[in-house]
Amino acid sequence: MGGTYQVRIELSFASGHRLLEHKGKCVFPHGHTYTAEIWVASQVLSDLGFVVDFTELKEKLGGWIEDNWDHSFLVSSADEEMLGALRAVRGSRVFVFPDENPSAEVMARVLHQRARDLCGVEPLKVRVWESPTQYAEFHGVDPGGSRLGR
């Protein structure tokens, strides 16, 4: 029987960030309640009838988000002013993106990589909602089959 199965998990978390050199309000420190969606697809199922075990995917990726992004300030390593200010606040949680703004696009790519590294799956796509009306997606493989990303 032909066809492809797809599964999706959804994870929510709250983080602050700012985008260096942005021409609008995002240059200022602010926060979002993010929603991340991770899709995994396969043409075959495991012996249990799964594309991937939802529980394992949610525990591993959700745990990583909880440890690194939830209630943290996401900051570029180039944002020395913000890094200095946050490090001066006892108890602050900071996640540093090496030489990149913590945009929804970059966050989607990082979550795609985390899913691969932590769960051993190649997500079809990862979507990060920054608000109820806007999101960014990262697809790890282009339609021709070559790897995308950095």
Contacts in CASP RR format, 6 or more apart in sequence:
PFRMAT RR
TARGET T0000
AUTHOR 0000-0000-0000
METHOD contacts of the structure
MODEL  1
MGGTYQVRIELSFASGHRLLEHKGKCVFPHGHTYTAEIWVASQVLSDLGF
VVDFTELKEKLGGWIEDNWDHSFLVSSADEEMLGALRAVRGSRVFVFPDE
NPSAEVMARVLHQRARDLCGVEPLKVRVWESPTQYAEFHGVDPGGSRLGR
2 43 0 8 1.000
3 43 0 8 1.000
4 41 0 8 1.000
4 42 0 8 1.000
4 43 0 8 1.000
5 41 0 8 1.000
5 42 0 8 1.000
5 43 0 8 1.000
5 45 0 8 1.000
5 51 0 8 1.000
6 39 0 8 1.000
6 40 0 8 1.000
6 41 0 8 1.000
6 51 0 8 1.000
6 124 0 8 1.000
7 39 0 8 1.000
7 40 0 8 1.000
7 41 0 8 1.000
7 50 0 8 1.000
7 51 0 8 1.000
7 52 0 8 1.000
7 54 0 8 1.000
8 37 0 8 1.000
8 38 0 8 1.000
8 39 0 8 1.000
8 40 0 8 1.000
9 37 0 8 1.000
9 38 0 8 1.000
9 54 0 8 1.000
9 57 0 8 1.000
9 58 0 8 1.000
9 61 0 8 1.000
10 35 0 8 1.000
10 36 0 8 1.000
10 37 0 8 1.000
11 35 0 8 1.000
11 36 0 8 1.000
11 38 0 8 1.000
11 58 0 8 1.000
11 61 0 8 1.000
11 62 0 8 1.000
11 65 0 8 1.000
12 33 0 8 1.000
12 34 0 8 1.000
12 35 0 8 1.000
12 36 0 8 1.000
13 33 0 8 1.000
13 34 0 8 1.000
13 36 0 8 1.000
13 65 0 8 1.000
13 66 0 8 1.000
13 69 0 8 1.000
13 70 0 8 1.000
13 71 0 8 1.000
14 31 0 8 1.000
14 32 0 8 1.000
14 33 0 8 1.000
14 34 0 8 1.000
14 70 0 8 1.000
14 71 0 8 1.000
15 31 0 8 1.000
15 32 0 8 1.000
15 34 0 8 1.000
15 69 0 8 1.000
15 70 0 8 1.000
15 71 0 8 1.000
15 72 0 8 1.000
15 73 0 8 1.000
15 74 0 8 1.000
15 95 0 8 1.000
16 29 0 8 1.000
16 30 0 8 1.000
16 31 0 8 1.000
16 32 0 8 1.000
16 72 0 8 1.000
16 73 0 8 1.000
16 74 0 8 1.000
17 29 0 8 1.000
17 30 0 8 1.000
17 31 0 8 1.000
17 32 0 8 1.000
17 73 0 8 1.000
17 74 0 8 1.000
17 75 0 8 1.000
17 102 0 8 1.000
18 26 0 8 1.000
18 27 0 8 1.000
18 28 0 8 1.000
18 29 0 8 1.000
18 30 0 8 1.000
18 75 0 8 1.000
18 79 0 8 1.000
18 82 0 8 1.000
19 26 0 8 1.000
19 27 0 8 1.000
19 101 0 8 1.000
19 102 0 8 1.000
19 103 0 8 1.000
20 27 0 8 1.000
20 76 0 8 1.000
20 78 0 8 1.000
20 79 0 8 1.000
20 101 0 8 1.000
21 27 0 8 1.000
22 101 0 8 1.000
29 73 0 8 1.000
29 82 0 8 1.000
32 130 0 8 1.000
32 131 0 8 1.000
34 69 0 8 1.000
34 104 0 8 1.000
34 107 0 8 1.000
34 128 0 8 1.000
34 129 0 8 1.000
34 130 0 8 1.000
35 128 0 8 1.000
35 129 0 8 1.000
36 61 0 8 1.000
36 65 0 8 1.000
36 107 0 8 1.000
36 108 0 8 1.000
36 111 0 8 1.000
36 126 0 8 1.000
36 127 0 8 1.000
36 128 0 8 1.000
36 129 0 8 1.000
37 126 0 8 1.000
37 127 0 8 1.000
37 128 0 8 1.000
37 129 0 8 1.000
38 57 0 8 1.000
38 61 0 8 1.000
38 111 0 8 1.000
38 112 0 8 1.000
38 115 0 8 1.000
38 123 0 8 1.000
38 126 0 8 1.000
39 123 0 8 1.000
39 124 0 8 1.000
39 125 0 8 1.000
39 126 0 8 1.000
39 127 0 8 1.000
40 51 0 8 1.000
40 52 0 8 1.000
40 57 0 8 1.000
40 115 0 8 1.000
40 121 0 8 1.000
40 122 0 8 1.000
40 123 0 8 1.000
40 124 0 8 1.000
41 51 0 8 1.000
41 124 0 8 1.000
42 51 0 8 1.000
42 52 0 8 1.000
45 51 0 8 1.000
46 52 0 8 1.000
46 53 0 8 1.000
52 119 0 8 1.000
52 121 0 8 1.000
56 119 0 8 1.000
57 115 0 8 1.000
57 119 0 8 1.000
57 121 0 8 1.000
60 118 0 8 1.000
60 119 0 8 1.000
61 111 0 8 1.000
61 114 0 8 1.000
61 115 0 8 1.000
61 118 0 8 1.000
61 119 0 8 1.000
64 114 0 8 1.000
64 118 0 8 1.000
65 111 0 8 1.000
68 95 0 8 1.000
69 95 0 8 1.000
69 107 0 8 1.000
71 93 0 8 1.000
72 93 0 8 1.000
72 94 0 8 1.000
72 95 0 8 1.000
73 82 0 8 1.000
73 86 0 8 1.000
73 92 0 8 1.000
73 93 0 8 1.000
73 94 0 8 1.000
73 95 0 8 1.000
74 95 0 8 1.000
74 97 0 8 1.000
74 102 0 8 1.000
74 107 0 8 1.000
75 82 0 8 1.000
75 83 0 8 1.000
75 86 0 8 1.000
75 94 0 8 1.000
75 95 0 8 1.000
75 96 0 8 1.000
75 97 0 8 1.000
75 102 0 8 1.000
76 96 0 8 1.000
76 97 0 8 1.000
76 99 0 8 1.000
76 100 0 8 1.000
76 101 0 8 1.000
76 102 0 8 1.000
77 83 0 8 1.000
77 96 0 8 1.000
77 97 0 8 1.000
77 98 0 8 1.000
77 99 0 8 1.000
78 99 0 8 1.000
83 94 0 8 1.000
83 96 0 8 1.000
86 92 0 8 1.000
86 94 0 8 1.000
87 94 0 8 1.000
95 102 0 8 1.000
97 106 0 8 1.000
97 110 0 8 1.000
100 106 0 8 1.000
103 136 0 8 1.000
104 128 0 8 1.000
104 129 0 8 1.000
104 130 0 8 1.000
104 134 0 8 1.000
104 135 0 8 1.000
104 136 0 8 1.000
105 128 0 8 1.000
105 136 0 8 1.000
105 138 0 8 1.000
107 128 0 8 1.000
107 136 0 8 1.000
108 126 0 8 1.000
108 127 0 8 1.000
108 128 0 8 1.000
108 136 0 8 1.000
108 137 0 8 1.000
108 138 0 8 1.000
109 126 0 8 1.000
109 138 0 8 1.000
109 149 0 8 1.000
109 150 0 8 1.000
111 126 0 8 1.000
111 128 0 8 1.000
111 138 0 8 1.000
112 123 0 8 1.000
112 125 0 8 1.000
112 126 0 8 1.000
112 138 0 8 1.000
112 140 0 8 1.000
115 121 0 8 1.000
115 123 0 8 1.000
115 126 0 8 1.000
116 122 0 8 1.000
116 123 0 8 1.000
122 140 0 8 1.000
122 141 0 8 1.000
123 140 0 8 1.000
124 139 0 8 1.000
125 137 0 8 1.000
125 138 0 8 1.000
125 139 0 8 1.000
125 140 0 8 1.000
126 137 0 8 1.000
126 138 0 8 1.000
127 135 0 8 1.000
127 136 0 8 1.000
127 137 0 8 1.000
128 135 0 8 1.000
128 136 0 8 1.000
128 137 0 8 1.000
129 135 0 8 1.000
130 136 0 8 1.000
138 149 0 8 1.000
139 148 0 8 1.000
140 147 0 8 1.000
140 148 0 8 1.000
140 149 0 8 1.000
141 147 0 8 1.000
141 148 0 8 1.000
142 148 0 8 1.000
END
